[in-house]
Amino acid sequence: MIVSHFLKWIDTARVSERAAAASALARAYINSDLPFEDRCAAEAALTLLLDDVSAKVRQSLAEALSMSHHAPPQVIAALASDQPEVAALVLARSPLLTDADLIDRVACGQKATQKLIANRPVVSMSLAAAIAEIGEPEACATLVANSGADIATLSFRRMAERHGHLPLVREALIADARLPADCRHMLLVKLGETLKGSPLVLALMGPARADRVMRDACVKASVTLIEGTRAEEHAALIEHLRLRGDLTASFIIRTIAHGKVDFFGSALVALTQQSEQRVRALLAGGHDVALQALFRNAGLAAATHGIILRALKIWREVANGKRIAGVQEVSWLMLKELGGQSAEGDLAGLVKSIHLDALRENARGHALAIAAA
């Protein structure tokens, strides 16, 4: 009876009155224990209100029903397809929208809709995968910033591949502790490529020098990246480097010079296909002959074996508490293995550059410590 009077009344009521009444009816439907006939009548009335010419009335419905598990599904579906200010509430909050519903709406490609869905309180792994695969940059950045989103490693990788050149997405990804190490390296490379192509950098350096400087900077940053990489991620990062052609002898030499022995071991496991247990045992206490055989199996040139062995022995002593040393001392002893400062050639040049970088970094740290005292 009450619903019957309501339906007759809305034909002559003002917009503000209809909006208030729609909200009241919706809240009564989801919160009250109505008799079956009254509940059916109320649901029919709510469905009819979807045809109201005023968006304010439909928005009142959306506000009242958007967070309820008991809202009429046909009403929620219609509101989710309404104009943006009405649909936003339902898309962002309604628990009645399934992953299939939400993925379909993500596929429509509307930027605002994608952002709303990416910012829902809970985003499943499949929905996150859809946003990562086809979402606009703004939606991807919103997804990464959403602590309620369950994002698979593959989805992180797709976002890095698709939008890693854009600062908005790149910064959001880098700030996320869940980002896999190989994706971090991918973003690092994309940043280097962006800088290398900058008109200012090209004007100051020229294409050839800009390419060389950025490549060297990426290699150094990649070594630093290893510090924050968990051991279980080493294999993925190494495979990523290998596929890009970045797992070079010079990169491996840098890693051992900087004391990244665990990563060096993971690289040898990948390159030699030998068991991790055997490689770890050799690095921890193997004799020179066995280690050189391992290095040959990994494709490392004979000329590099001596400096790698020298570095490895020093880091062993450091690990066993028999010595205190850092990159500066290790790189200097590696250089002595090649003949000292007078040594020439690409390998000597590489070790010299590592040593000079260590000297510069230590001097900078010393100066900052003095200034802070």
FIBA-797659 format. One record per residue (C-alpha): residue number from 1; residue in one letter; x negated, y, z negated. Coordinates in Angstrom, 3 decimals. Layout:
N
REC   nr  rest        px        py        pz
REC  NUM     a         X         Y         Z
...
# end
This chain:
373
REC   nr  rest        px        py        pz
REC    1     m     0.000     0.000     0.000
REC    2     i    -2.806     2.429    -0.948
REC    3     v    -4.665     1.647     2.275
REC    4     s    -1.464     2.164     4.254
REC    5     h    -1.074     5.663     2.784
REC    6     f    -4.786     6.316     3.421
REC    7     l    -4.489     5.455     7.108
REC    8     k    -1.512     7.771     7.535
REC    9     w    -3.242    10.558     5.605
REC   10     i    -6.526    10.623     7.572
REC   11     d    -4.722    11.792    10.722
REC   12     t    -4.097    15.191     9.149
REC   13     a    -6.949    15.466     6.601
REC   14     r    -9.882    17.812     7.059
REC   15     v   -13.354    16.474     7.871
REC   16     s   -14.703    17.035     4.352
REC   17     e   -11.706    15.235     2.860
REC   18     r   -12.011    12.324     5.282
REC   19     a   -15.730    11.994     4.522
REC   20     a   -15.109    11.927     0.762
REC   21     a   -12.280     9.425     1.147
REC   22     a   -14.365     7.212     3.433
REC   23     s   -17.141     7.135     0.841
REC   24     a   -14.708     6.311    -1.959
REC   25     l   -13.063     3.522     0.026
REC   26     a   -16.440     2.041     0.994
REC   27     r   -17.665     2.059    -2.612
REC   28     a   -14.443     0.499    -3.816
REC   29     y   -14.826    -2.239    -1.197
REC   30     i   -18.378    -3.199    -2.226
REC   31     n   -18.105    -2.595    -5.986
REC   32     s   -14.547    -3.585    -6.949
REC   33     d   -13.040    -7.035    -7.296
REC   34     l   -10.112    -6.437    -4.939
REC   35     p    -7.352    -8.994    -4.284
REC   36     f    -7.763   -10.791    -0.985
REC   37     e    -5.007    -8.874     0.853
REC   38     d    -6.256    -5.489    -0.389
REC   39     r    -9.791    -6.435     0.592
REC   40     c    -8.720    -7.340     4.123
REC   41     a    -6.785    -4.082     4.407
REC   42     a    -9.755    -2.051     3.146
REC   43     e   -12.076    -3.755     5.630
REC   44     a    -9.659    -2.939     8.454
REC   45     a    -9.594     0.693     7.327
REC   46     l   -13.393     0.894     7.162
REC   47     t   -13.582    -0.550    10.656
REC   48     l   -11.075     2.003    11.901
REC   49     l   -13.140     4.836    10.399
REC   50     l   -15.932     3.943    12.827
REC   51     d   -13.784     5.681    15.475
REC   52     d   -13.642     8.952    13.557
REC   53     v   -14.722    11.820    15.792
REC   54     s   -16.800    13.408    13.030
REC   55     a   -20.324    12.116    12.441
REC   56     k   -20.017    13.324     8.832
REC   57     v   -17.354    10.705     8.137
REC   58     r   -19.423     7.919     9.655
REC   59     q   -22.471     9.174     7.797
REC   60     s   -20.541     8.931     4.514
REC   61     l   -19.763     5.327     5.381
REC   62     a   -23.427     4.658     6.115
REC   63     e   -24.557     6.209     2.838
REC   64     a   -22.126     4.101     0.833
REC   65     l   -22.682     0.804     2.635
REC   66     s   -26.329     0.914     3.729
REC   67     m   -27.820    -0.905     0.731
REC   68     s   -25.032    -3.424     0.094
REC   69     h   -25.172    -7.150     0.753
REC   70     h   -21.364    -7.174     0.781
REC   71     a   -20.627    -4.557     3.446
REC   72     p   -18.584    -5.691     6.473
REC   73     p   -21.149    -6.872     9.038
REC   74     q   -19.242    -5.409    12.003
REC   75     v   -19.263    -1.999    10.318
REC   76     i   -23.003    -2.188     9.642
REC   77     a   -23.704    -3.258    13.230
REC   78     a   -21.687    -0.348    14.611
REC   79     l   -23.286     2.186    12.271
REC   80     a   -26.761     0.929    13.232
REC   81     s   -25.927     1.773    16.856
REC   82     d   -24.467     5.198    16.049
REC   83     q   -26.178     8.541    16.636
REC   84     p   -29.563     8.956    14.907
REC   85     e   -28.507    10.707    11.697
REC   86     v   -25.894     8.017    11.043
REC   87     a   -27.919     5.010    12.167
REC   88     a   -31.036     6.084    10.250
REC   89     l   -29.603     5.152     6.854
REC   90     v   -28.572     1.673     7.963
REC   91     l   -31.695     0.916     9.970
REC   92     a   -33.909     1.961     7.093
REC   93     r   -32.123     0.114     4.309
REC   94     s   -29.414    -2.391     5.204
REC   95     p   -30.185    -5.968     4.065
REC   96     l   -27.539    -7.272     6.490
REC   97     l   -29.649    -6.524     9.563
REC   98     t   -31.567    -9.665    10.494
REC   99     d   -35.078    -9.741    11.923
REC  100     a   -33.541   -10.509    15.323
REC  101     d   -31.328    -7.394    15.074
REC  102     l   -34.247    -5.216    14.075
REC  103     i   -36.626    -6.634    16.700
REC  104     d   -34.027    -5.901    19.397
REC  105     r   -33.862    -2.295    18.231
REC  106     v   -37.653    -2.020    18.119
REC  107     a   -37.690    -3.237    21.726
REC  108     c   -35.458    -0.330    22.742
REC  109     g   -38.574     1.815    22.364
REC  110     q   -37.064     4.831    20.604
REC  111     k   -39.816     6.362    18.484
REC  112     a   -37.588     7.487    15.600
REC  113     t   -35.843     4.105    15.383
REC  114     q   -39.141     2.218    15.358
REC  115     k   -40.488     4.417    12.551
REC  116     l   -37.395     3.851    10.426
REC  117     i   -37.628     0.099    10.835
REC  118     a   -41.373     0.091    10.166
REC  119     n   -40.743     1.904     6.883
REC  120     r   -38.072    -0.484     5.525
REC  121     p   -38.684    -1.627     1.926
REC  122     v   -39.457    -5.134     3.178
REC  123     v   -40.826    -5.873     6.648
REC  124     s   -41.284    -9.551     7.495
REC  125     m   -44.331   -10.878     9.328
REC  126     s   -42.328   -11.506    12.513
REC  127     l   -40.849    -8.008    12.519
REC  128     a   -44.286    -6.512    11.830
REC  129     a   -45.636    -8.541    14.760
REC  130     a   -42.990    -7.063    17.067
REC  131     i   -43.843    -3.510    15.982
REC  132     a   -47.558    -4.218    16.414
REC  133     e   -46.970    -5.601    19.898
REC  134     i   -44.592    -3.015    21.376
REC  135     g   -44.286    -0.214    18.822
REC  136     e   -45.234     3.397    19.469
REC  137     p   -48.370     4.701    17.685
REC  138     e   -46.286     6.520    15.057
REC  139     a   -44.396     3.325    14.220
REC  140     c   -47.624     1.339    13.925
REC  141     a   -49.163     3.930    11.596
REC  142     t   -45.988     3.878     9.483
REC  143     l   -46.051     0.070     9.364
REC  144     v   -49.656    -0.041     8.155
REC  145     a   -48.914     2.528     5.441
REC  146     n   -45.921     0.485     4.216
REC  147     s   -46.965    -1.633     1.216
REC  148     g   -43.817    -3.728     1.675
REC  149     a   -44.864    -4.894     5.139
REC  150     d   -46.253    -8.419     5.561
REC  151     i   -48.758    -7.972     8.391
REC  152     a   -50.587   -10.900     9.967
REC  153     t   -54.237   -10.695    10.952
REC  154     l   -53.242   -10.991    14.613
REC  155     s   -50.890    -8.007    14.241
REC  156     f   -53.683    -5.873    12.790
REC  157     r   -55.803    -6.857    15.767
REC  158     r   -53.082    -5.956    18.280
REC  159     m   -52.597    -2.518    16.735
REC  160     a   -56.348    -1.926    16.816
REC  161     e   -56.487    -3.023    20.464
REC  162     r   -53.466    -0.972    21.560
REC  163     h   -53.838     2.221    19.553
REC  164     g   -57.281     2.142    17.933
REC  165     h   -58.446     5.068    20.071
REC  166     l   -55.826     7.321    18.432
REC  167     p   -56.826     9.012    15.142
REC  168     l   -53.347     8.547    13.636
REC  169     v   -53.441     4.749    13.897
REC  170     r   -57.193     4.360    13.464
REC  171     e   -57.220     6.219    10.140
REC  172     a   -54.220     4.258     8.835
REC  173     l   -55.857     0.957     9.759
REC  174     i   -59.243     1.800     8.266
REC  175     a   -57.588     2.872     4.996
REC  176     d   -55.889    -0.538     4.646
REC  177     a   -57.895    -3.027     2.577
REC  178     r   -56.134    -5.889     4.411
REC  179     l   -57.743    -4.979     7.742
REC  180     p   -60.014    -7.828     8.921
REC  181     a   -63.697    -7.061     9.445
REC  182     d   -63.631    -7.753    13.191
REC  183     c   -60.837    -5.189    13.556
REC  184     r   -62.892    -2.653    11.625
REC  185     h   -65.749    -3.239    14.054
REC  186     m   -63.381    -2.845    16.998
REC  187     l   -62.235     0.524    15.641
REC  188     l   -65.816     1.568    15.044
REC  189     v   -66.633     0.838    18.693
REC  190     k   -63.512     2.684    19.887
REC  191     l   -64.524     5.722    17.841
REC  192     g   -67.983     5.612    19.375
REC  193     e   -66.509     5.406    22.884
REC  194     t   -64.215     8.351    22.133
REC  195     l   -67.104    10.478    20.875
REC  196     k   -69.308     9.438    23.778
REC  197     g   -66.678    10.706    26.204
REC  198     s   -66.189    14.007    24.385
REC  199     p   -66.889    17.013    26.659
REC  200     l   -68.918    18.643    23.866
REC  201     v   -71.125    15.570    23.342
REC  202     l   -71.625    15.159    27.096
REC  203     a   -72.553    18.838    27.448
REC  204     l   -75.074    18.644    24.595
REC  205     m   -76.673    15.293    25.414
REC  206     g   -75.747    14.193    28.895
REC  207     p   -74.112    10.836    29.688
REC  208     a   -77.208     8.627    29.389
REC  209     r   -78.423     9.978    26.041
REC  210     a   -74.887    10.110    24.635
REC  211     d   -74.417     6.456    25.544
REC  212     r   -77.723     5.470    23.891
REC  213     v   -77.118     7.527    20.737
REC  214     m   -73.587     6.211    20.265
REC  215     r   -74.676     2.625    20.887
REC  216     d   -77.412     2.922    18.250
REC  217     a   -74.983     4.563    15.822
REC  218     c   -72.474     1.729    16.316
REC  219     v   -75.140    -0.893    15.664
REC  220     k   -76.218     0.829    12.429
REC  221     a   -72.606     1.238    11.346
REC  222     s   -71.959    -2.435    12.123
REC  223     v   -74.732    -3.445     9.722
REC  224     t   -73.192    -1.216     7.055
REC  225     l   -69.803    -2.775     7.776
REC  226     i   -71.132    -6.175     6.723
REC  227     e   -71.511    -4.922     3.132
REC  228     g   -67.745    -4.650     2.745
REC  229     t   -66.965    -7.897     4.550
REC  230     r   -65.969   -10.962     2.562
REC  231     a   -67.932   -14.131     3.279
REC  232     e   -64.806   -15.874     4.583
REC  233     e   -64.476   -13.160     7.268
REC  234     h   -68.036   -13.555     8.552
REC  235     a   -67.094   -16.164    11.151
REC  236     a   -64.371   -13.972    12.678
REC  237     l   -66.649   -10.921    12.777
REC  238     i   -69.488   -12.934    14.332
REC  239     e   -67.189   -14.343    17.010
REC  240     h   -65.940   -10.836    17.758
REC  241     l   -69.530    -9.564    18.072
REC  242     r   -70.497   -12.532    20.220
REC  243     l   -67.623   -12.049    22.652
REC  244     r   -68.477    -8.354    22.983
REC  245     g   -72.137    -9.172    23.602
REC  246     d   -73.174    -7.335    20.420
REC  247     l   -74.599   -10.352    18.586
REC  248     t   -78.081    -9.647    19.960
REC  249     a   -81.510   -10.493    18.605
REC  250     s   -82.028    -6.840    17.629
REC  251     f   -78.771    -6.840    15.667
REC  252     i   -79.738   -10.071    13.893
REC  253     i   -83.139    -8.601    13.020
REC  254     r   -81.425    -5.543    11.569
REC  255     t   -79.193    -7.716     9.405
REC  256     i   -82.113    -9.645     7.901
REC  257     a   -84.141    -6.452     7.417
REC  258     h   -81.235    -5.031     5.418
REC  259     g   -80.961    -8.158     3.295
REC  260     k   -77.712    -9.474     4.744
REC  261     v   -78.930   -13.044     4.326
REC  262     d   -75.450   -14.561     3.941
REC  263     f   -74.299   -12.939     7.183
REC  264     f   -77.552   -13.986     8.870
REC  265     g   -76.803   -17.534     7.786
REC  266     s   -73.255   -17.341     9.168
REC  267     a   -74.662   -16.108    12.485
REC  268     l   -77.090   -19.049    12.618
REC  269     v   -74.236   -21.473    11.891
REC  270     a   -72.252   -20.016    14.817
REC  271     l   -75.229   -19.955    17.202
REC  272     t   -76.648   -23.387    16.384
REC  273     q   -73.420   -25.290    15.626
REC  274     q   -75.210   -26.834    12.631
REC  275     s   -73.452   -27.346     9.323
REC  276     e   -73.205   -24.410     6.974
REC  277     q   -74.630   -26.519     4.154
REC  278     r   -77.793   -27.344     6.125
REC  279     v   -78.345   -23.764     7.272
REC  280     r   -77.863   -22.388     3.756
REC  281     a   -80.314   -24.949     2.367
REC  282     l   -82.959   -24.023     4.943
REC  283     l   -82.581   -20.307     4.266
REC  284     a   -82.795   -20.863     0.525
REC  285     g   -85.898   -23.035     0.517
REC  286     g   -86.763   -24.476     3.930
REC  287     h   -90.340   -24.622     5.222
REC  288     d   -91.504   -22.417     8.069
REC  289     v   -91.567   -25.225    10.649
REC  290     a   -87.943   -26.208     9.945
REC  291     l   -86.836   -22.578     9.963
REC  292     q   -88.573   -21.854    13.254
REC  293     a   -86.847   -24.867    14.788
REC  294     l   -83.552   -23.447    13.541
REC  295     f   -84.351   -20.040    15.033
REC  296     r   -85.220   -21.622    18.399
REC  297     n   -81.963   -23.531    18.347
REC  298     a   -80.166   -20.207    17.773
REC  299     g   -81.837   -18.740    20.878
REC  300     l   -84.137   -16.356    19.022
REC  301     a   -87.378   -15.656    20.885
REC  302     a   -90.601   -16.987    19.355
REC  303     a   -91.902   -13.410    18.997
REC  304     t   -89.164   -12.668    16.461
REC  305     h   -89.802   -15.674    14.212
REC  306     g   -92.697   -14.203    12.264
REC  307     i   -90.938   -11.004    11.171
REC  308     i   -87.731   -12.863    10.321
REC  309     l   -89.681   -15.324     8.163
REC  310     r   -91.508   -12.475     6.426
REC  311     a   -88.229   -10.699     5.633
REC  312     l   -86.537   -13.915     4.530
REC  313     k   -89.330   -14.780     2.078
REC  314     i   -89.154   -11.328     0.470
REC  315     w   -85.373   -11.500     0.056
REC  316     r   -85.753   -14.988    -1.448
REC  317     e   -88.100   -13.530    -4.090
REC  318     v   -85.670   -10.682    -4.738
REC  319     a   -82.788   -13.146    -5.156
REC  320     n   -84.841   -15.249    -7.562
REC  321     g   -85.787   -12.211    -9.667
REC  322     k   -89.488   -12.462    -8.785
REC  323     r   -89.649    -9.148    -6.940
REC  324     i   -87.959    -5.780    -6.576
REC  325     a   -87.765    -4.577    -2.979
REC  326     g   -85.469    -2.773    -0.590
REC  327     v   -85.101    -2.178     3.133
REC  328     q   -87.994     0.298     3.171
REC  329     e   -90.541    -2.205     1.835
REC  330     v   -89.162    -5.150     3.788
REC  331     s   -89.205    -3.292     7.104
REC  332     w   -92.743    -2.066     6.404
REC  333     l   -93.972    -5.630     5.805
REC  334     m   -92.142    -6.791     8.942
REC  335     l   -93.978    -4.061    10.875
REC  336     k   -97.311    -5.190     9.386
REC  337     e   -96.529    -8.669    10.697
REC  338     l   -96.511    -7.119    14.191
REC  339     g   -99.748    -5.163    13.664
REC  340     g   -98.636    -2.093    11.708
REC  341     q   -97.944     1.407    12.980
REC  342     s  -100.149     0.908    16.035
REC  343     a   -98.019    -1.999    17.263
REC  344     e   -96.310    -1.478    20.591
REC  345     g   -93.421    -3.004    22.461
REC  346     d   -89.657    -3.192    22.076
REC  347     l   -89.750    -5.383    18.984
REC  348     a   -92.195    -3.103    17.197
REC  349     g   -90.121    -0.102    18.214
REC  350     l   -87.020    -1.703    16.715
REC  351     v   -88.728    -2.460    13.381
REC  352     k   -90.238     1.048    13.284
REC  353     s   -86.799     2.570    13.771
REC  354     i   -85.403     0.433    10.940
REC  355     h   -88.264     1.534     8.689
REC  356     l   -87.876     5.224     9.577
REC  357     d   -84.130     5.052     8.926
REC  358     a   -84.832     3.491     5.514
REC  359     l   -87.392     6.212     4.699
REC  360     r   -84.924     8.901     5.696
REC  361     e   -82.074     7.350     3.717
REC  362     n   -84.199     6.919     0.596
REC  363     a   -85.510    10.475     0.826
REC  364     r   -81.985    11.789     1.224
REC  365     g   -80.832     9.830    -1.816
REC  366     h   -83.800    11.099    -3.852
REC  367     a   -83.076    14.699    -2.906
REC  368     l   -79.408    14.366    -3.815
REC  369     a   -80.344    12.812    -7.175
REC  370     i   -82.681    15.724    -7.914
REC  371     a   -79.983    18.241    -6.940
REC  372     a   -77.431    16.482    -9.175
REC  373     a   -79.765    16.380   -12.223
# end
